[in-house]
Amino acid sequence: ASATATPITSPTPTPNPNDSFHDTEFRERVQESFNQQGAMKLIGARITHLERGECDITVDYRDDLSQQHNFFHGGIVGMIADTASGYAGHSQMAAGSEVLHRPSSPRGGLTSRYLQSSTK
């Protein structure tokens, strides 16, 4: 005697254009918003990776972005971290949404911890 397993499948839901995971243009929306950021233009930042919930921003090292020990200034690192995390969230939001803290909304935070350089 032999038995054959029958797969159980769920019906495919009808895509809702307002559902962020059916929004196929999220990359264009995020990039368009990013291109409007003067601070990112100032430091020469660019998005180098963008997926749902993920955003990598790259900045090439320049002397004018460094501190006195020739490392990126922590303020630049904080700017990049803040912007990348915002766009990672934005990539999961429905079209027409914005990532913006309003006074009546819960506030998040950004904490940077710097470790001593391992090079001596």
C-alpha positions as CSV (number, residue, x, y, z in Angstrom):
1,A,0.0,0.0,0.0
2,S,1.2,3.5,-0.7
3,A,0.0,6.9,0.4
4,T,0.3,10.1,-1.5
5,A,0.4,13.4,0.3
6,T,-1.8,16.2,-1.0
7,P,-0.3,19.6,-0.4
8,I,-2.5,22.1,1.4
9,T,-2.5,25.5,-0.1
10,S,-4.1,28.8,0.8
11,P,-5.8,30.8,-1.8
12,T,-3.6,33.7,-3.1
13,P,-5.0,36.9,-1.8
14,T,-5.9,39.7,-4.2
15,P,-3.1,42.3,-4.0
16,N,-4.2,45.5,-2.4
17,P,-2.4,48.4,-4.0
18,N,-2.4,50.2,-0.6
19,D,-0.6,47.3,1.1
20,S,3.1,48.1,1.4
21,F,4.2,44.6,0.5
22,H,2.3,44.8,-2.8
23,D,3.8,48.2,-3.5
24,T,6.3,47.4,-6.3
25,E,7.4,51.0,-6.6
26,F,8.8,51.4,-3.0
27,R,12.4,51.7,-4.3
28,E,11.5,54.6,-6.5
29,R,9.5,56.3,-3.7
30,V,12.4,55.9,-1.2
31,Q,15.0,57.1,-3.7
32,E,12.9,60.1,-4.7
33,S,12.6,61.1,-1.0
34,F,16.3,60.5,-0.4
35,N,17.2,62.7,-3.3
36,Q,15.4,65.6,-1.6
37,Q,17.6,65.5,1.4
38,G,20.1,68.4,1.3
39,A,22.2,66.9,4.2
40,M,22.8,63.7,2.3
41,K,23.7,65.7,-0.8
42,L,26.1,67.7,1.2
43,I,28.1,64.7,2.4
44,G,27.8,62.8,-1.0
45,A,25.7,60.0,0.4
46,R,24.0,57.4,-1.8
47,I,21.7,54.5,-1.2
48,T,23.7,51.3,-2.2
49,H,21.2,48.7,-1.0
50,L,17.5,48.8,-0.5
51,E,15.1,46.0,0.3
52,R,12.0,45.7,2.5
53,G,13.2,46.8,6.0
54,E,16.8,47.3,4.8
55,C,18.7,50.4,3.7
56,D,22.5,50.8,3.2
57,I,23.8,54.3,2.7
58,T,27.4,54.7,1.6
59,V,29.6,57.8,1.9
60,D,33.1,57.9,0.6
61,Y,35.7,59.2,3.0
62,R,36.7,62.8,2.6
63,D,38.9,64.9,4.8
64,D,36.2,67.5,5.2
65,L,34.0,64.8,6.9
66,S,36.6,63.8,9.4
67,Q,37.5,64.7,12.9
68,Q,41.0,65.6,14.1
69,H,42.2,62.0,14.1
70,N,41.2,61.5,10.5
71,F,38.2,59.2,11.2
72,F,34.7,60.0,10.0
73,H,33.2,62.5,12.5
74,G,30.6,60.9,14.8
75,G,28.0,63.4,13.6
76,I,28.3,62.1,10.1
77,V,28.0,58.5,11.3
78,G,24.9,59.5,13.3
79,M,23.4,61.3,10.2
80,I,23.9,58.2,8.1
81,A,22.5,55.8,10.8
82,D,19.4,58.0,11.3
83,T,18.7,58.3,7.6
84,A,19.3,54.6,6.8
85,S,17.0,53.5,9.6
86,G,14.3,55.9,8.6
87,Y,14.4,54.7,5.0
88,A,14.4,51.0,6.1
89,G,11.2,51.8,7.9
90,H,9.8,53.8,5.0
91,S,10.4,50.9,2.6
92,Q,7.8,48.9,4.5
93,M,5.2,51.6,4.5
94,A,2.3,52.1,2.1
95,A,2.6,54.5,-0.8
96,G,1.8,58.1,0.4
97,S,3.1,57.5,3.9
98,E,6.0,59.4,5.4
99,V,8.4,58.7,8.2
100,L,8.1,61.8,10.4
101,H,7.9,62.2,14.2
102,R,5.0,64.5,15.1
103,P,4.7,66.0,18.5
104,S,1.6,63.8,19.3
105,S,3.3,60.6,18.3
106,P,5.5,58.3,20.3
107,R,9.1,59.2,19.9
108,G,12.0,56.9,19.1
109,G,15.6,57.4,19.9
110,L,19.0,57.0,18.4
111,T,21.9,56.1,20.6
112,S,25.5,55.9,19.3
113,R,28.2,54.1,21.2
114,Y,31.7,54.4,20.1
115,L,34.4,52.0,21.0
116,Q,38.1,52.6,21.3
117,S,40.0,51.9,18.1
118,S,41.7,48.6,18.0
119,T,44.7,49.9,16.1
120,K,47.7,51.0,18.2
